[in-house]
Amino acid sequence: MRILFGVGWLLAGVTKISEKHWFSQPGVFIEHYLITAVEKPNVPEFYKYFIENTALDHVLFFNYTIPIVQIILGICLIVGFMIIPSVFTCLFMHVNFILSGNMNLISLLLYTSAFGILLFMKHSYVFSLDRYFDIDQKLSFKRKKLEGPVTGENIMENVS
């Protein structure tokens, strides 16, 4: 599931560059998208305020950043590098997509896939660079088992 999720994000970024011409016609697609989002009745007021006062003022930044980040996230998820930060970044980007008034079946599938990857994190590390470089152990929040009686001294040993 992690690999397919990564392929989806990779293709989303590549499609924006190749077929939707985000780089050859900078700002055209995303500016139209943002203006349309402001006019939609299902977009929350706080998000309309963000679009009008921030996003539209920095269209070129978002124009280049979004596809590049999507490509990087896709590659990271496919090879299994920094899986947890990648999934959370995907969720953040996806929440912004939903807040801009776009909710469809593919959107829902991607969103639930991200939570599926997080819920079954142990299985997401199979065939990943995180497992190979022991990043999965460094990012895990498992508690160490204390041996012997619990005292302030051995708690401080395990914390450091």
C-alpha positions in Angstrom: 0.0 0.0 0.0 2.9 2.4 0.8 4.4 1.8 -2.7 1.1 2.4 -4.5 0.5 5.5 -2.4 3.9 6.7 -3.4 3.3 6.0 -7.0 0.1 8.1 -6.8 1.9 11.1 -5.3 4.8 10.7 -7.8 2.4 10.6 -10.8 0.4 13.6 -9.4 3.6 15.7 -9.4 4.9 14.5 -12.8 1.4 15.1 -14.3 1.4 18.7 -13.1 4.7 19.4 -14.8 4.2 17.4 -18.0 0.4 17.5 -18.8 -0.9 20.5 -16.9 2.1 22.7 -17.8 2.7 24.1 -14.3 6.3 24.9 -15.3 5.9 25.9 -18.9 3.0 28.3 -18.1 3.8 29.2 -14.5 0.9 30.3 -12.3 -1.9 30.0 -14.8 -3.4 26.7 -13.6 -3.0 27.3 -9.9 -4.2 30.8 -10.0 -7.4 29.7 -11.8 -7.7 26.9 -9.3 -7.4 29.2 -6.3 -9.9 31.8 -7.7 -12.4 29.0 -8.4 -11.9 27.7 -4.8 -12.7 31.1 -3.3 -16.0 31.1 -5.2 -17.1 27.7 -4.0 -19.7 27.7 -1.2 -18.3 24.6 0.6 -14.8 26.2 1.2 -14.6 27.3 4.9 -14.2 31.1 5.5 -10.8 30.8 7.2 -9.5 28.9 4.1 -10.9 31.5 1.8 -9.1 34.1 3.8 -5.8 32.1 3.5 -6.3 31.8 -0.3 -7.1 35.5 -0.8 -4.4 36.9 1.5 -1.6 34.4 1.2 -1.9 31.9 -1.6 -2.9 34.3 -4.4 0.0 36.6 -3.4 2.5 33.7 -3.7 1.2 31.8 -6.7 4.6 31.2 -8.2 6.0 29.8 -5.0 3.1 27.3 -4.8 3.3 26.6 -8.5 6.8 25.3 -8.3 6.7 23.9 -4.7 3.6 21.7 -5.0 4.7 19.4 -7.9 8.3 19.2 -6.6 7.2 18.2 -3.1 4.7 15.7 -4.6 7.5 14.0 -6.6 9.9 13.9 -3.6 7.2 12.5 -1.4 6.3 9.9 -4.0 9.9 8.8 -4.3 10.4 8.7 -0.5 7.3 6.5 -0.1 8.2 4.2 -2.9 11.7 3.5 -1.5 10.5 3.7 2.1 12.7 6.6 3.2 11.4 8.8 6.1 7.9 7.1 5.8 6.3 8.8 8.8 7.3 12.4 7.9 6.4 11.7 4.3 2.9 10.4 5.1 2.2 13.4 7.5 3.3 15.8 4.8 1.0 14.0 2.3 -1.9 14.3 4.8 -1.1 18.1 5.3 -1.2 18.7 1.5 -4.3 16.6 1.1 -6.2 18.4 3.8 -5.4 21.6 2.0 -6.8 20.1 -1.2 -10.0 19.1 0.6 -10.3 22.5 2.3 -10.1 24.1 -1.2 -13.4 22.4 -2.0 -12.3 19.3 -3.8 -13.6 16.0 -2.5 -14.0 13.0 -4.7 -13.5 9.2 -4.7 -9.8 9.4 -5.5 -9.3 12.0 -2.9 -11.0 9.9 -0.3 -9.1 6.8 -1.3 -5.7 8.7 -0.9 -6.7 10.2 2.4 -7.7 6.8 3.9 -4.7 5.1 2.4 -2.5 7.5 4.4 -4.2 6.6 7.6 -3.9 2.9 6.6 -0.2 3.3 6.3 0.1 4.9 9.7 -2.1 2.3 11.3 -0.1 -0.6 10.0 3.3 1.2 10.3 5.1 -2.0 11.3 4.2 -3.5 7.9 5.0 -0.3 6.0 8.7 -0.7 6.9 9.0 -4.0 4.9 11.4 -3.4 2.0 12.2 0.1 3.0 15.3 2.2 3.4 14.0 3.2 6.9 14.4 -0.5 8.0 17.8 -0.8 6.2 19.2 2.3 7.9 17.4 1.6 11.2 15.5 4.8 10.9 12.4 2.9 11.9 13.9 2.2 15.3 14.9 5.9 15.8 11.4 7.1 14.9 9.5 4.5 16.9 7.9 5.6 20.1 8.2 2.3 21.9 8.9 2.4 25.6 11.9 0.5 26.8 11.3 -2.1 29.5 12.8 -1.2 32.8 14.7 -4.0 34.5 14.6 -4.3 38.3 12.8 -1.9 40.7 11.7 1.4 39.3 13.8 4.2 40.8 14.7 7.7 39.8 18.3 6.5 39.0 17.4 3.8 36.5 14.7 6.0 34.9 17.3 8.6 34.2 19.6 6.0 32.7 17.0 4.9 30.3 16.0 8.4 29.3 19.5 9.3 28.2 
